[in-house]
Amino acid sequence: MGCLAAPFKFVGCLGLLALLAVGWLYRDRLTAEARNLVGRIGGSDDATATGRPGSESLARARAKIDSLNGWRADSVVLNASEVASMIGAGLDPAVRSQLDSLRVELLDGSIAVKARLSTARLPRELVGPLAVALRPTEPIEAAGPLAVVGPRQAEWAIRSFSIRGVPLPGDAVPKLVSKALGKSDKRTVPVRIPPGIREIRVRPSGVTLLGTSGT
């Protein structure tokens, strides 16, 4: 009986190893999904908010930011649509032109951008098995913190990146960013921001912009 059970035990071990390998490969996405699920179940502040760019939202964002300078407000809070509009307007036109149906999701300490991306400039050697099946545009999701690095300049450090729901390994993300930007020494995405912002704090409930007048 023991000899008959041995092949089944072997197959079971192989299945377990396969599950562990898949879990390790997709660990970033599984962690993010787990956090989102916990936030939704617990009704905590980690519940996310999503917005799309638009001319009205951009006007509201600029009006709020103007108050940091003209009215000397210490801080203002932007909602997801206003943040999406600010980012959409602040991306380099060459980068923005590659993104369609852009949406921004506010997370705890970072932002996630969802869009359809033109894949022409994606380095095939970094996207793994998907390289042979890439369409002209693909749905992508990229997430990471957004920080002010100088006057009128912020940088978005992408920590995770997925194509068609398939996450890329974490160590491939900085290389993909530099290749997509056409700059071998660049690991973050530059975002132009209006003057008067010294710090950006991201929460699911909104993004707080601190003004330079508060220093």
C-alpha positions, 0 to 999 in steps of 0.5 A: 500500500505504501508503494502505491501511495508514493506516486501520489505523494510525489505529485502532491509535493510537485503541486505544493512547490508549484503553488509556492513558486506562483505565490513568490512570483506574484507576491507583490500583487497578492500583498496589495490585494490582501491589503485592499480586502482587509480595508474593505472588510474592516471599513478602515481608512485604507479603503481606496478612492479612484478618480479620472482627470478632467478639465473641471477637476484640474481647475479645482486643483489649481484653485486650491493650490493657488490658495497656498500662495495667494491666501497663505493657507498651510495646506489643501486637500485634493480628491482623487479626480483632482490628483489625477488631473494634476498628474495628467497635466504634469507628466511629460507629453511624450509619456502622457501620450502613451496613456489612455483611459487614465485613472488614479487610485489613492492608497496609503502613502502611494498612488496607483495609476491605471491606464491603457499603455502603448506597448511600443516602447516597452522593453520585451526582455523585461516583460517575460512570457507576455512579450510574445503576446503583447497587443498595441495597447495593454491595461496596466497598473503602476503604484508607488509614492509621489514626493516633492524633490524641488520647486515645481518638481515631483517624482513618482517612484514606481514600486509595482507594475502589472500588465494585463493583471500580471505583475512584473518582478520587483527588480525589473520595475526600475529597469522598465521605467528607465527604458520607457523614459529613454534615460538609462539613469532615471528610475522615477517618473518626473511630474511637474507640479504648480509652485508653492508645494513643499510636501505631498501626503497621500491617504485614501481619503485625499492627498494633502499638499503642504505649502512652502509658507508653512516652513 
